[in-house]
Amino acid sequence: AQESRGLGDVYKRQQQAGPVWILSIDREIGRGTVSYVREGLSEAEAEGAQAVVFVLSTPGGYLDSAGAIRNAILDAQIPTIAYVDREAYSAGALLAIACERIHFAPGGVMGAATPVYFEGGKPVEAPEKIVSATRKLFRATAEVRARPPEIAEAMVDRDVAIEGLIESGKLLTLTADEALQWGYSDGEAESLEAVLKAEGLGGAKTCLL
């Protein structure tokens, strides 16, 4: 098997003096998160950052906000890395998939992305039209990053079955080990520092927003 290389090698940026920006998403994803990510990416690019790391520990959030952040990540002019520190559910999974690289903390999980709305204060699965659109959004994002698209679809749609991983009628959530096996992780890392080291960015200055 071909040896995996970190972003510091792939982009040959490790010799530059720019910092690495750290953006933490540790709550529900909404409009405020969109502004936070856009500002962070803009400042990182202005400062000549070597990469941006998204530290994810989120239950998900609003689909429109996640879509806007996904687009901002895909449009970024600097390398993007996701670190699934605890969980990246629902909208959080979309953001992780949008990044060029993904690392998991031990015990990290990602997936369970069927869109829902609230009726009478209770979550109800969205109509097929919304599920289908979300499924294609996840698939398209995975395709951009050369990840198996059917796995992204299985996070959204219970009807997607993948032999050896998930059966029809169940929603996919990947563990750290499963993500590594199925092409949705570039390695397990016990800390943010370990992520940076794995990506060839261990000596870089970090900036927190």
C-alpha positions as CSV (number, residue, x, y, z in Angstrom):
1,A,0.0,0.0,0.0
2,Q,1.2,3.5,-0.8
3,E,2.3,5.3,2.3
4,S,0.0,8.2,3.4
5,R,1.6,11.6,3.4
6,G,0.6,14.6,5.5
7,L,-0.4,17.9,4.2
8,G,3.0,19.3,5.1
9,D,4.5,16.9,2.6
10,V,1.7,17.1,-0.1
11,Y,1.7,20.8,-0.3
12,K,5.4,21.3,0.6
13,R,4.4,24.1,2.9
14,Q,6.4,23.0,6.0
15,Q,9.3,25.3,5.1
16,Q,7.1,28.4,5.3
17,A,6.9,30.4,8.4
18,G,3.1,30.7,8.4
19,P,1.1,29.5,11.4
20,V,-1.6,26.9,11.6
21,W,-5.1,28.2,12.5
22,I,-7.2,26.2,14.9
23,L,-11.0,26.6,14.7
24,S,-13.1,24.7,17.3
25,I,-16.7,23.7,16.6
26,D,-18.0,22.3,19.9
27,R,-21.7,23.2,19.9
28,E,-24.7,23.3,17.6
29,I,-23.9,24.5,14.1
30,G,-25.8,27.6,13.2
31,R,-25.5,31.1,11.7
32,G,-22.9,32.1,14.3
33,T,-20.8,29.1,13.2
34,V,-20.9,30.2,9.6
35,S,-19.6,33.7,10.5
36,Y,-16.9,32.1,12.8
37,V,-15.6,29.8,10.1
38,R,-15.7,32.4,7.3
39,E,-13.8,34.9,9.5
40,G,-11.3,32.2,10.5
41,L,-10.6,31.1,7.0
42,S,-10.3,34.7,5.8
43,E,-7.8,35.6,8.5
44,A,-5.9,32.4,8.0
45,E,-5.5,33.1,4.3
46,A,-4.5,36.7,5.0
47,E,-1.8,35.6,7.5
48,G,-0.4,33.0,5.0
49,A,-1.4,30.1,7.2
50,Q,0.0,26.7,6.4
51,A,-3.3,25.0,7.2
52,V,-6.5,25.3,9.1
53,V,-7.5,22.6,11.6
54,F,-11.2,22.2,12.5
55,V,-11.5,20.6,15.9
56,L,-15.0,19.0,15.9
57,S,-17.1,18.0,18.9
58,T,-20.6,18.7,17.8
59,P,-24.1,17.1,17.8
60,G,-24.8,18.7,14.4
61,G,-27.1,21.7,13.6
62,Y,-28.9,23.5,10.8
63,L,-28.5,22.1,7.3
64,D,-28.4,25.5,5.6
65,S,-25.6,26.6,7.9
66,A,-23.7,23.4,7.4
67,G,-24.0,23.8,3.6
68,A,-22.6,27.4,3.8
69,I,-19.6,26.2,5.8
70,R,-19.1,23.2,3.5
71,N,-18.8,25.6,0.6
72,A,-16.4,27.9,2.4
73,I,-14.2,24.9,3.2
74,L,-14.2,23.6,-0.3
75,D,-13.4,27.1,-1.6
76,A,-10.5,27.6,0.9
77,Q,-7.1,28.4,-0.7
78,I,-5.2,26.7,2.1
79,P,-5.2,23.1,3.3
80,T,-8.0,22.0,5.6
81,I,-7.8,19.3,8.3
82,A,-10.7,17.9,10.4
83,Y,-10.0,16.5,13.9
84,V,-12.9,14.5,15.2
85,D,-12.1,15.1,18.8
86,R,-15.3,13.4,20.2
87,E,-18.1,13.3,17.8
88,A,-19.1,14.9,14.4
89,Y,-22.7,14.0,14.0
90,S,-25.1,15.2,11.3
91,A,-24.0,18.6,10.0
92,G,-20.6,18.1,11.7
93,A,-20.0,15.0,9.6
94,L,-20.5,17.1,6.4
95,L,-17.9,19.6,7.6
96,A,-15.4,16.8,8.3
97,I,-16.0,15.3,4.9
98,A,-15.4,18.7,3.2
99,C,-11.9,18.9,4.7
100,E,-8.9,17.5,2.7
101,R,-7.8,15.4,5.6
102,I,-9.5,13.8,8.6
103,H,-8.1,12.5,11.9
104,F,-9.9,10.9,14.7
105,A,-9.3,11.0,18.4
106,P,-9.5,7.6,20.1
107,G,-13.3,6.9,20.6
108,G,-14.3,9.5,18.0
109,V,-17.4,8.9,15.9
110,M,-18.9,10.5,12.8
111,G,-22.2,10.2,10.9
112,A,-25.9,9.9,11.8
113,A,-26.8,12.7,9.4
114,T,-30.5,12.1,8.5
115,P,-32.1,15.6,8.4
116,V,-35.0,16.2,10.9
117,Y,-37.4,18.9,11.8
118,F,-39.4,19.4,15.0
119,E,-43.1,18.8,15.3
120,G,-44.8,19.3,18.6
121,G,-41.3,19.6,20.2
122,K,-40.2,16.2,19.0
123,P,-37.7,15.4,16.2
124,V,-39.3,14.0,13.1
125,E,-37.3,12.6,10.1
126,A,-37.6,15.0,7.1
127,P,-39.6,14.2,4.0
128,E,-37.9,12.1,1.2
129,K,-37.3,15.2,-0.9
130,I,-35.1,16.7,1.8
131,V,-33.4,13.4,2.6
132,S,-32.6,12.9,-1.1
133,A,-31.1,16.4,-1.4
134,T,-29.0,16.0,1.7
135,R,-27.8,12.6,0.5
136,K,-26.6,14.1,-2.7
137,L,-24.9,16.9,-0.9
138,F,-23.0,14.5,1.2
139,R,-22.2,12.3,-1.9
140,A,-20.9,15.3,-3.9
141,T,-18.7,16.5,-1.0
142,A,-17.2,13.0,-0.7
143,E,-16.5,12.9,-4.4
144,V,-14.7,16.2,-4.3
145,R,-12.4,14.7,-1.7
146,A,-12.0,11.3,-3.4
147,R,-13.7,9.5,-0.5
148,P,-16.1,6.6,-1.1
149,P,-19.4,8.4,-1.8
150,E,-21.8,5.6,-0.9
151,I,-20.5,5.8,2.7
152,A,-21.4,9.5,2.9
153,E,-24.8,8.6,1.5
154,A,-25.3,5.9,4.1
155,M,-24.9,8.5,6.9
156,V,-28.0,10.3,5.6
157,D,-30.3,7.6,4.1
158,R,-31.3,4.4,5.9
159,D,-32.0,2.7,2.6
160,V,-28.3,2.7,1.6
161,A,-26.7,-0.7,2.5
162,I,-22.9,-1.4,2.3
163,E,-21.8,-5.0,2.5
164,G,-19.6,-5.5,5.5
165,L,-20.4,-2.2,7.1
166,I,-24.1,-1.3,7.3
167,E,-27.4,-3.0,6.4
168,S,-30.5,-1.4,5.0
169,G,-32.8,0.2,7.5
170,K,-30.0,1.5,9.7
171,L,-28.2,4.8,9.7
172,L,-24.4,4.8,9.5
173,T,-22.1,6.2,12.1
174,L,-18.4,5.4,11.8
175,T,-16.1,4.7,14.7
176,A,-12.4,5.8,14.4
177,D,-11.4,2.3,13.4
178,E,-14.2,2.0,10.8
179,A,-13.4,5.4,9.4
180,L,-9.7,4.3,8.9
181,Q,-10.7,1.1,7.3
182,W,-13.2,2.6,4.9
183,G,-11.3,5.7,3.7
184,Y,-12.7,8.3,6.0
185,S,-9.7,8.8,8.2
186,D,-6.1,9.6,7.7
187,G,-5.1,8.3,11.1
188,E,-5.9,8.2,14.8
189,A,-4.4,10.9,17.0
190,E,-4.6,11.3,20.8
191,S,-4.2,15.1,20.6
192,L,-4.2,18.1,18.4
193,E,-0.4,18.1,18.7
194,A,-0.3,14.6,17.4
195,V,-2.5,15.6,14.4
196,L,-0.1,18.4,13.5
197,K,2.9,16.1,13.8
198,A,1.3,13.5,11.6
199,E,0.7,16.2,8.9
200,G,4.3,17.5,9.0
201,L,3.3,20.6,10.8
202,G,4.6,19.8,14.3
203,G,6.9,22.8,14.4
204,A,4.4,25.4,13.3
205,K,3.0,28.2,15.5
206,T,-0.7,27.8,16.2
207,C,-3.3,30.5,16.3
208,L,-6.7,30.0,18.0
209,L,-9.8,32.0,17.0
